């Protein structure tokens, strides 16, 4: 695709910065081999062995500044390493150096593009491999997972390009588009072969908006009651599980780790949960493909003295307030393909405290066996 952009015959003057994590910048070498760069219209800047959004942040500022000063280019395409998270890349445009200079002073972030491999996406998404296991990590301390990275890149994109569509069937393309649409209802999804894409789809689109990007994921839309009906004919549906009593920690833990979740394909789920044994605190749940994470989200407002509630949040707090437990609740969004929503809800209901357990109150709840990892050190 970079070759296609650089080799354009539409008189678009494009500069490309290629960022690769390896010692040898293979992507840049491939582009150099296939595109003549001495026409005075394109320039390739190699930035190896680092990441645009962190170690190379100041270098990026310098390189973009130099390109802008030359005044020879209309567009700059930055190809971040495939294992970069898009949010910090976008935030690079707000970073200011020691002189107070920012990328946003000299360039406008126009479009976030993600390219999806049509042949391998679903397998990679569901396999639950770590980046280390896939051979793509940033180093020994990189504990990230392939599925988490894929969903981050898809949910934050303005444009999703599906590559290799010539290698799968028409039905598979249509199904993949429906899956991607469920994860990001707002992105434009464009199939392509061998990187051939209409440049108007990726250059000077004006699509990027920071606030909108943070509100784009499909799970957020479902939480707000905004469905994506065109995905339903492919068996993709979404639903919100809500309850106003806590989970029994032992039953909920066993269901998460040993329950049957294989009725269909669970693509994405996210939200908050409430454990009886930790009544003041909200748990955070996030699942993408074959990977699920859970941990501490914060305190329920019900456990915070009202004078300490921030003015800006009063309306939201009150909107979620139901006596006798205030804002404490279960609120989980599920997006899946051929998933039985009623079955999932029944199984989660079985993890809630019974009427007799509920009557025991928080002092008794705290004594329930709780196999979840501790959220606080002693």
MIDO-787234 format. One record per residue (C-alpha): residue number from 1; residue in one letter; chain; x, y, z. Coordinates in pm, 1 decimal, always signed. Layout:
% MIDO-787234
{NUM,"A","A",{X,Y,Z}}
...
***
This chain:
% MIDO-787234
{1,"X","A",{+0.0,+0.0,+0.0}}
{2,"X","A",{+289.2,+235.9,+77.5}}
{3,"X","A",{+434.0,+154.3,-262.4}}
{4,"X","A",{+98.0,+234.3,-419.7}}
{5,"X","A",{+85.9,+570.9,-240.0}}
{6,"X","A",{+444.1,+661.5,-325.8}}
{7,"X","A",{+409.3,+549.6,-685.2}}
{8,"X","A",{+93.4,+749.8,-745.4}}
{9,"X","A",{+50.6,+917.8,-1081.8}}
{10,"X","A",{-194.0,+1180.3,-956.7}}
{11,"X","A",{+77.2,+1440.3,-890.3}}
{12,"X","A",{+29.7,+1404.6,-513.8}}
{13,"X","A",{+354.4,+1490.0,-338.5}}
{14,"X","A",{+382.3,+1238.3,-56.3}}
{15,"X","A",{+649.3,+1182.6,+207.8}}
{16,"X","A",{+654.3,+854.9,+401.0}}
{17,"X","A",{+808.0,+777.3,+737.5}}
{18,"X","A",{+845.9,+402.6,+790.4}}
{19,"X","A",{+893.4,+285.0,+1147.1}}
{20,"X","A",{+1006.5,-73.5,+1211.1}}
{21,"X","A",{+1109.8,-235.0,+1539.3}}
{22,"X","A",{+1381.7,-452.6,+1388.4}}
{23,"X","A",{+1748.9,-367.4,+1340.5}}
{24,"X","A",{+1709.1,-394.4,+962.4}}
{25,"X","A",{+1421.7,-183.8,+834.2}}
{26,"X","A",{+1273.0,-439.9,+595.7}}
{27,"X","A",{+963.2,-237.1,+508.7}}
{28,"X","A",{+1172.3,+60.9,+405.6}}
{29,"X","A",{+1404.4,-162.0,+203.5}}
{30,"X","A",{+1109.1,-309.8,+14.1}}
{31,"X","A",{+969.3,+33.6,-64.3}}
{32,"X","A",{+1309.6,+156.5,-179.5}}
{33,"X","A",{+1352.5,-142.0,-409.1}}
{34,"X","A",{+1018.4,-90.2,-578.5}}
{35,"X","A",{+981.4,+286.0,-599.7}}
{36,"X","A",{+1215.0,+535.7,-761.9}}
{37,"X","A",{+1268.1,+803.8,-499.4}}
{38,"X","A",{+1487.3,+1049.2,-682.2}}
{39,"X","A",{+1209.1,+1225.1,-872.5}}
{40,"X","A",{+1212.3,+1509.4,-621.0}}
{41,"X","A",{+854.1,+1434.1,-523.0}}
{42,"X","A",{+878.0,+1163.1,-259.4}}
{43,"X","A",{+1110.3,+1103.7,+27.3}}
{44,"X","A",{+1150.3,+803.0,+252.2}}
{45,"X","A",{+1261.5,+853.2,+609.2}}
{46,"X","A",{+1371.4,+539.9,+789.7}}
{47,"X","A",{+1331.5,+531.3,+1167.9}}
{48,"X","A",{+1451.9,+194.9,+1295.1}}
{49,"X","A",{+1475.0,+14.1,+1627.4}}
{50,"X","A",{+1229.0,+232.7,+1815.3}}
{51,"X","A",{+870.4,+336.2,+1839.0}}
{52,"X","A",{+710.6,+652.7,+1702.0}}
{53,"X","A",{+499.6,+704.8,+2010.0}}
{54,"X","A",{+776.6,+670.8,+2268.2}}
{55,"X","A",{+1151.8,+649.7,+2210.5}}
{56,"X","A",{+1135.6,+818.9,+1870.6}}
{57,"X","A",{+889.4,+1089.0,+1969.8}}
{58,"X","A",{+1140.9,+1374.8,+1956.4}}
{59,"X","A",{+1309.0,+1229.7,+1646.6}}
{60,"X","A",{+969.3,+1222.5,+1478.1}}
{61,"X","A",{+915.5,+1588.0,+1566.0}}
{62,"X","A",{+1251.5,+1674.6,+1408.0}}
{63,"X","A",{+1188.9,+1468.9,+1092.9}}
{64,"X","A",{+837.9,+1607.3,+1037.1}}
{65,"X","A",{+969.9,+1958.6,+1101.6}}
{66,"X","A",{+1239.8,+1911.6,+840.0}}
{67,"X","A",{+990.1,+1780.5,+584.9}}
{68,"X","A",{+752.8,+2069.9,+653.5}}
{69,"X","A",{+1031.0,+2327.3,+613.0}}
{70,"X","A",{+1124.5,+2184.7,+274.0}}
{71,"X","A",{+775.6,+2271.6,+150.2}}
{72,"X","A",{+793.5,+2003.1,-116.5}}
{73,"X","A",{+525.0,+1771.4,+18.8}}
{74,"X","A",{+148.6,+1789.0,+39.9}}
{75,"X","A",{+102.8,+1479.3,+254.7}}
{76,"X","A",{+297.0,+1278.6,+509.4}}
{77,"X","A",{+218.3,+912.6,+572.0}}
{78,"X","A",{+359.1,+763.1,+892.3}}
{79,"X","A",{+363.5,+384.1,+895.2}}
{80,"X","A",{+396.7,+295.8,+1259.8}}
{81,"X","A",{+529.2,-42.6,+1361.7}}
{82,"X","A",{+256.7,-307.4,+1355.5}}
{83,"X","A",{+280.0,-355.4,+1732.9}}
{84,"X","A",{+218.4,+11.4,+1816.8}}
{85,"X","A",{-99.4,+114.1,+1995.5}}
{86,"X","A",{-278.9,+389.1,+1802.1}}
{87,"X","A",{-385.3,+613.0,+2092.3}}
{88,"X","A",{-28.7,+705.4,+2198.5}}
{89,"X","A",{+64.6,+753.2,+1832.0}}
{90,"X","A",{-216.5,+1005.7,+1802.3}}
{91,"X","A",{-114.4,+1165.3,+2131.3}}
{92,"X","A",{+229.4,+1224.6,+1980.6}}
{93,"X","A",{+70.9,+1520.9,+1803.0}}
{94,"X","A",{-1.8,+1686.6,+2139.3}}
{95,"X","A",{+346.9,+1628.2,+2283.9}}
{96,"X","A",{+562.1,+1941.2,+2317.3}}
{97,"X","A",{+940.4,+1935.6,+2335.4}}
{98,"X","A",{+1154.1,+2140.6,+2575.8}}
{99,"X","A",{+1109.4,+2441.7,+2348.6}}
{100,"X","A",{+731.7,+2410.4,+2351.6}}
{101,"X","A",{+718.6,+2290.2,+1990.3}}
{102,"X","A",{+453.5,+2033.6,+1893.5}}
{103,"X","A",{+376.4,+1828.4,+1582.6}}
{104,"X","A",{+33.3,+1990.2,+1580.7}}
{105,"X","A",{+204.2,+2324.2,+1507.6}}
{106,"X","A",{+327.1,+2201.4,+1170.8}}
{107,"X","A",{+95.8,+1914.8,+1071.3}}
{108,"X","A",{-266.5,+1807.9,+1109.2}}
{109,"X","A",{-349.7,+1451.3,+1209.8}}
{110,"X","A",{-593.2,+1363.3,+931.4}}
{111,"X","A",{-670.4,+991.3,+927.7}}
{112,"X","A",{-593.8,+681.3,+1133.4}}
{113,"X","A",{-576.7,+380.7,+899.1}}
{114,"X","A",{-561.2,+14.3,+999.5}}
{115,"X","A",{-489.5,-265.4,+752.8}}
{116,"X","A",{-650.2,-600.9,+837.5}}
{117,"X","A",{-512.4,-928.7,+701.6}}
{118,"X","A",{-824.2,-1104.3,+565.5}}
{119,"X","A",{-661.7,-1448.2,+564.7}}
{120,"X","A",{-528.1,-1451.1,+919.8}}
{121,"X","A",{-726.7,-1197.2,+1120.8}}
{122,"X","A",{-988.1,-1421.1,+1286.3}}
{123,"X","A",{-733.2,-1690.2,+1373.9}}
{124,"X","A",{-491.4,-1436.0,+1523.8}}
{125,"X","A",{-775.6,-1265.2,+1708.8}}
{126,"X","A",{-905.8,-1582.4,+1872.8}}
{127,"X","A",{-574.7,-1762.0,+1939.0}}
{128,"X","A",{-488.7,-1565.1,+2254.8}}
{129,"X","A",{-115.3,-1557.2,+2182.6}}
{130,"X","A",{+103.6,-1308.4,+2362.8}}
{131,"X","A",{+320.5,-1076.5,+2153.6}}
{132,"X","A",{+623.3,-1266.1,+2287.3}}
{133,"X","A",{+481.4,-1595.7,+2160.8}}
{134,"X","A",{+414.5,-1438.7,+1822.1}}
{135,"X","A",{+773.7,-1309.7,+1805.8}}
{136,"X","A",{+662.2,-945.8,+1784.3}}
{137,"X","A",{+715.0,-801.5,+2132.7}}
{138,"X","A",{+895.7,-482.6,+2232.4}}
{139,"X","A",{+1113.2,-683.7,+2471.5}}
{140,"X","A",{+1109.6,-895.3,+2785.8}}
{141,"X","A",{+880.4,-655.2,+2972.0}}
{142,"X","A",{+615.9,-646.1,+2697.8}}
{143,"X","A",{+323.2,-845.2,+2840.5}}
{144,"X","A",{+68.5,-740.6,+2577.4}}
{145,"X","A",{-145.9,-979.8,+2378.7}}
{146,"X","A",{-208.2,-998.9,+2002.6}}
{147,"X","A",{-588.6,-982.9,+2040.7}}
{148,"X","A",{-571.7,-673.8,+2264.1}}
{149,"X","A",{-347.4,-499.9,+2012.8}}
{150,"X","A",{-569.3,-590.8,+1717.9}}
{151,"X","A",{-883.2,-461.7,+1887.1}}
{152,"X","A",{-707.0,-138.9,+1990.3}}
{153,"X","A",{-601.1,-74.1,+1631.8}}
{154,"X","A",{-945.5,-153.5,+1489.6}}
{155,"X","A",{-1150.1,+41.1,+1744.8}}
{156,"X","A",{-939.5,+355.8,+1699.9}}
{157,"X","A",{-932.6,+356.5,+1318.7}}
{158,"X","A",{-1110.3,+600.1,+1086.8}}
{159,"X","A",{-1050.8,+372.5,+788.7}}
{160,"X","A",{-1008.6,-6.7,+794.4}}
{161,"X","A",{-852.8,-156.8,+482.4}}
{162,"X","A",{-899.0,-532.4,+431.7}}
{163,"X","A",{-605.6,-681.9,+243.3}}
{164,"X","A",{-576.0,-1016.9,+60.8}}
{165,"X","A",{-946.3,-1034.0,-28.1}}
{166,"X","A",{-847.0,-1222.9,-342.4}}
{167,"X","A",{-732.3,-1512.2,-123.2}}
{168,"X","A",{-1063.7,-1576.9,+55.9}}
{169,"X","A",{-1420.6,-1634.4,-62.2}}
{170,"X","A",{-1678.9,-1361.0,-111.5}}
{171,"X","A",{-1878.4,-1495.3,+185.4}}
{172,"X","A",{-1569.3,-1478.2,+406.6}}
{173,"X","A",{-1507.2,-1115.8,+302.9}}
{174,"X","A",{-1867.3,-1021.7,+382.4}}
{175,"X","A",{-1848.7,-1199.4,+719.0}}
{176,"X","A",{-1519.0,-1031.4,+810.7}}
{177,"X","A",{-1663.0,-690.9,+721.0}}
{178,"X","A",{-1954.8,-760.6,+955.8}}
{179,"X","A",{-1716.4,-856.1,+1239.0}}
{180,"X","A",{-1511.5,-539.4,+1188.2}}
{181,"X","A",{-1828.5,-330.1,+1168.5}}
{182,"X","A",{-1940.6,-469.4,+1505.8}}
{183,"X","A",{-1608.0,-365.4,+1661.7}}
{184,"X","A",{-1603.4,-20.1,+1500.4}}
{185,"X","A",{-1938.8,+96.6,+1361.6}}
{186,"X","A",{-1805.6,+435.2,+1244.3}}
{187,"X","A",{-1498.2,+338.6,+1042.4}}
{188,"X","A",{-1508.2,+320.7,+664.8}}
{189,"X","A",{-1424.1,-38.0,+564.8}}
{190,"X","A",{-1253.0,-77.8,+227.5}}
{191,"X","A",{-1145.8,-415.3,+78.0}}
{192,"X","A",{-832.0,-408.5,-138.2}}
{193,"X","A",{-596.1,-631.9,-336.1}}
{194,"X","A",{-217.0,-584.9,-335.3}}
{195,"X","A",{-242.8,-248.1,-162.9}}
{196,"X","A",{-444.2,-88.8,-442.4}}
{197,"X","A",{-671.9,+163.5,-272.7}}
{198,"X","A",{-828.7,+490.6,-384.5}}
{199,"X","A",{-595.8,+752.5,-233.1}}
{200,"X","A",{-894.7,+972.2,-150.9}}
{201,"X","A",{-988.8,+708.6,+107.9}}
{202,"X","A",{-665.2,+752.0,+303.9}}
{203,"X","A",{-526.5,+1098.9,+226.3}}
{204,"X","A",{-680.0,+1431.8,+328.0}}
{205,"X","A",{-1007.4,+1275.5,+446.8}}
{206,"X","A",{-1054.1,+1505.8,+746.8}}
{207,"X","A",{-1194.6,+1207.3,+938.4}}
{208,"X","A",{-983.8,+1213.6,+1253.1}}
{209,"X","A",{-1134.9,+1367.4,+1564.3}}
{210,"X","A",{-974.1,+1286.2,+1899.8}}
{211,"X","A",{-1289.6,+1303.3,+2108.8}}
{212,"X","A",{-1493.3,+1105.5,+1857.4}}
{213,"X","A",{-1219.0,+843.2,+1827.8}}
{214,"X","A",{-1237.6,+772.9,+2199.8}}
{215,"X","A",{-1615.3,+724.1,+2172.5}}
{216,"X","A",{-1615.5,+506.1,+1858.4}}
{217,"X","A",{-1583.8,+144.6,+1982.1}}
{218,"X","A",{-1881.2,-80.1,+1920.4}}
{219,"X","A",{-1909.9,-178.8,+2286.8}}
{220,"X","A",{-1956.8,+187.2,+2385.4}}
{221,"X","A",{-2231.1,+230.6,+2127.7}}
{222,"X","A",{-2410.8,-76.8,+2255.3}}
{223,"X","A",{-2388.3,+57.8,+2609.6}}
{224,"X","A",{-2557.8,+376.0,+2484.9}}
{225,"X","A",{-2824.6,+172.6,+2307.3}}
{226,"X","A",{-2692.4,+240.7,+1954.8}}
{227,"X","A",{-2712.7,-91.0,+1769.2}}
{228,"X","A",{-2543.6,-183.0,+1442.7}}
{229,"X","A",{-2833.4,-361.1,+1269.0}}
{230,"X","A",{-2654.8,-440.6,+941.5}}
{231,"X","A",{-2437.0,-698.6,+1121.4}}
{232,"X","A",{-2730.0,-904.5,+1249.6}}
{233,"X","A",{-2784.6,-1100.9,+927.3}}
{234,"X","A",{-2437.8,-1251.9,+976.5}}
{235,"X","A",{-2525.1,-1379.2,+1322.1}}
{236,"X","A",{-2347.2,-1091.1,+1495.9}}
{237,"X","A",{-2540.0,-943.4,+1783.5}}
{238,"X","A",{-2470.3,-740.8,+2092.6}}
{239,"X","A",{-2637.3,-705.8,+2428.0}}
{240,"X","A",{-2584.1,-553.2,+2770.4}}
{241,"X","A",{-2598.6,-761.7,+3086.0}}
{242,"X","A",{-2710.1,-555.4,+3387.1}}
{243,"X","A",{-2786.1,-648.2,+3746.5}}
{244,"X","A",{-2820.4,-460.7,+4074.4}}
{245,"X","A",{-2680.8,-718.3,+4314.9}}
{246,"X","A",{-2320.9,-839.0,+4355.8}}
{247,"X","A",{-2164.2,-1157.5,+4223.0}}
{248,"X","A",{-2065.0,-1431.0,+4464.7}}
{249,"X","A",{-1685.0,-1422.1,+4411.9}}
{250,"X","A",{-1634.9,-1799.8,+4408.3}}
{251,"X","A",{-1920.4,-1873.7,+4166.8}}
{252,"X","A",{-1828.8,-1586.4,+3936.0}}
{253,"X","A",{-1459.5,-1680.4,+3929.5}}
{254,"X","A",{-1538.1,-2043.5,+3850.6}}
{255,"X","A",{-1776.4,-1941.6,+3573.4}}
{256,"X","A",{-1514.3,-1710.7,+3417.9}}
{257,"X","A",{-1242.2,-1972.1,+3426.7}}
{258,"X","A",{-1425.8,-2302.5,+3391.7}}
{259,"X","A",{-1768.7,-2216.7,+3249.6}}
{260,"X","A",{-1874.3,-2290.8,+2892.4}}
{261,"X","A",{-1828.1,-1977.0,+2680.8}}
{262,"X","A",{-1810.3,-2158.7,+2350.5}}
{263,"X","A",{-2168.3,-2118.2,+2229.9}}
{264,"X","A",{-2073.5,-1912.7,+1926.0}}
{265,"X","A",{-1779.6,-1672.7,+1900.8}}
{266,"X","A",{-1746.7,-1401.2,+2162.1}}
{267,"X","A",{-1574.7,-1117.2,+1974.3}}
{268,"X","A",{-1563.6,-843.0,+2236.7}}
{269,"X","A",{-1690.8,-777.0,+2585.9}}
{270,"X","A",{-1620.3,-498.5,+2829.3}}
{271,"X","A",{-1762.4,-337.1,+3140.3}}
{272,"X","A",{-1773.1,-330.4,+3518.9}}
{273,"X","A",{-1854.7,-598.5,+3773.0}}
{274,"X","A",{-1929.7,-597.1,+4145.0}}
{275,"X","A",{-1797.9,-862.8,+4383.4}}
{276,"X","A",{-1976.5,-916.5,+4715.8}}
{277,"X","A",{-1641.8,-971.6,+4889.5}}
{278,"X","A",{-1514.1,-630.0,+4775.4}}
{279,"X","A",{-1829.8,-419.7,+4809.3}}
{280,"X","A",{-1670.6,-73.2,+4781.9}}
{281,"X","A",{-1476.2,-141.3,+4462.8}}
{282,"X","A",{-1566.0,-189.3,+4097.2}}
{283,"X","A",{-1398.2,-459.8,+3894.3}}
{284,"X","A",{-1295.7,-396.8,+3533.6}}
{285,"X","A",{-1361.1,-659.4,+3264.3}}
{286,"X","A",{-1215.5,-647.5,+2913.1}}
{287,"X","A",{-1215.6,-931.4,+2658.9}}
{288,"X","A",{-1097.4,-929.6,+2298.3}}
{289,"X","A",{-1095.7,-1250.0,+2095.7}}
{290,"X","A",{-944.7,-1529.1,+2302.2}}
{291,"X","A",{-814.8,-1306.1,+2581.3}}
{292,"X","A",{-990.8,-1179.9,+2892.0}}
{293,"X","A",{-856.7,-941.1,+3156.9}}
{294,"X","A",{-1006.2,-844.2,+3490.5}}
{295,"X","A",{-882.8,-619.0,+3769.2}}
{296,"X","A",{-956.9,-307.8,+3972.5}}
{297,"X","A",{-1151.3,-26.5,+3801.1}}
{298,"X","A",{-1188.6,+203.7,+4103.3}}
{299,"X","A",{-1432.8,+283.0,+4382.5}}
{300,"X","A",{-1807.9,+294.2,+4346.4}}
{301,"X","A",{-1936.0,+644.1,+4421.4}}
{302,"X","A",{-2165.2,+484.9,+4680.2}}
{303,"X","A",{-1855.9,+420.7,+4894.8}}
{304,"X","A",{-1732.0,+781.6,+4863.4}}
{305,"X","A",{-1874.9,+1053.1,+5095.2}}
{306,"X","A",{-2110.2,+1272.7,+4892.7}}
{307,"X","A",{-1921.5,+1599.2,+4967.8}}
{308,"X","A",{-1626.0,+1445.5,+4781.2}}
{309,"X","A",{-1822.6,+1382.3,+4460.5}}
{310,"X","A",{-1688.3,+1601.2,+4176.7}}
{311,"X","A",{-1931.5,+1859.7,+4044.7}}
{312,"X","A",{-1865.1,+1754.0,+3685.9}}
{313,"X","A",{-1987.1,+1398.1,+3753.5}}
{314,"X","A",{-2296.6,+1466.0,+3963.6}}
{315,"X","A",{-2539.6,+1415.4,+3676.4}}
{316,"X","A",{-2376.7,+1086.5,+3569.3}}
{317,"X","A",{-2365.4,+957.4,+3926.6}}
{318,"X","A",{-2731.0,+1034.7,+3983.4}}
{319,"X","A",{-2829.9,+880.3,+3648.6}}
{320,"X","A",{-2681.4,+547.0,+3760.3}}
{321,"X","A",{-2811.3,+563.7,+4117.1}}
{322,"X","A",{-3060.9,+299.4,+4232.1}}
{323,"X","A",{-3133.5,+235.7,+4598.6}}
{324,"X","A",{-3031.6,+57.1,+4813.4}}
{325,"X","A",{-2689.8,+8.4,+4649.1}}
{326,"X","A",{-2636.8,+343.6,+4478.0}}
{327,"X","A",{-2425.0,+307.5,+4163.0}}
{328,"X","A",{-2294.0,-43.1,+4248.0}}
{329,"X","A",{-2394.2,-278.3,+3967.0}}
{330,"X","A",{-2303.9,-528.7,+3698.2}}
{331,"X","A",{-2279.4,-366.5,+3354.6}}
{332,"X","A",{-2121.4,-581.5,+3085.9}}
{333,"X","A",{-2142.7,-538.2,+2708.2}}
{334,"X","A",{-2112.7,-843.9,+2481.7}}
{335,"X","A",{-2056.4,-853.2,+2104.5}}
{336,"X","A",{-2052.8,-1198.4,+1950.6}}
{337,"X","A",{-2133.0,-1416.9,+1652.2}}
{338,"X","A",{-2405.0,-1678.5,+1709.7}}
{339,"X","A",{-2384.6,-1617.6,+2083.8}}
{340,"X","A",{-2691.5,-1715.2,+2288.2}}
{341,"X","A",{-2755.3,-1396.9,+2487.1}}
{342,"X","A",{-3022.1,-1559.6,+2705.5}}
{343,"X","A",{-2788.6,-1843.9,+2798.5}}
{344,"X","A",{-2505.7,-1602.9,+2884.4}}
{345,"X","A",{-2745.9,-1397.4,+3098.5}}
{346,"X","A",{-2879.5,-1706.6,+3279.4}}
{347,"X","A",{-2528.4,-1825.4,+3358.7}}
{348,"X","A",{-2428.8,-1483.0,+3493.5}}
{349,"X","A",{-2753.1,-1461.8,+3693.4}}
{350,"X","A",{-2654.7,-1787.4,+3862.9}}
{351,"X","A",{-2336.9,-1613.4,+3986.0}}
{352,"X","A",{-2533.4,-1336.0,+4162.2}}
{353,"X","A",{-2603.4,-1352.7,+4533.7}}
{354,"X","A",{-2924.0,-1533.7,+4621.9}}
{355,"X","A",{-3190.4,-1353.6,+4828.3}}
{356,"X","A",{-3063.8,-1529.2,+5142.3}}
{357,"X","A",{-2701.3,-1433.4,+5068.8}}
{358,"X","A",{-2800.7,-1077.1,+4986.6}}
{359,"X","A",{-2975.7,-1043.7,+5321.6}}
{360,"X","A",{-2648.0,-1120.4,+5501.3}}
{361,"X","A",{-2511.6,-775.2,+5416.1}}
{362,"X","A",{-2155.5,-654.9,+5344.5}}
{363,"X","A",{-2006.6,-781.8,+5672.3}}
{364,"X","A",{-2102.0,-1137.6,+5579.5}}
{365,"X","A",{-2020.5,-1089.1,+5209.8}}
{366,"X","A",{-1659.7,-1008.9,+5294.6}}
{367,"X","A",{-1619.0,-1357.6,+5444.5}}
{368,"X","A",{-1706.1,-1538.2,+5119.6}}
{369,"X","A",{-1418.4,-1731.1,+4958.2}}
{370,"X","A",{-1263.0,-1504.0,+4696.8}}
{371,"X","A",{-1014.0,-1659.1,+4450.0}}
{372,"X","A",{-966.7,-1338.4,+4247.5}}
{373,"X","A",{-617.5,-1182.6,+4259.5}}
{374,"X","A",{-576.1,-917.1,+4528.4}}
{375,"X","A",{-636.7,-562.1,+4410.6}}
{376,"X","A",{-436.6,-399.0,+4689.6}}
{377,"X","A",{-113.3,-489.4,+4863.5}}
{378,"X","A",{-114.0,-505.6,+5241.7}}
***
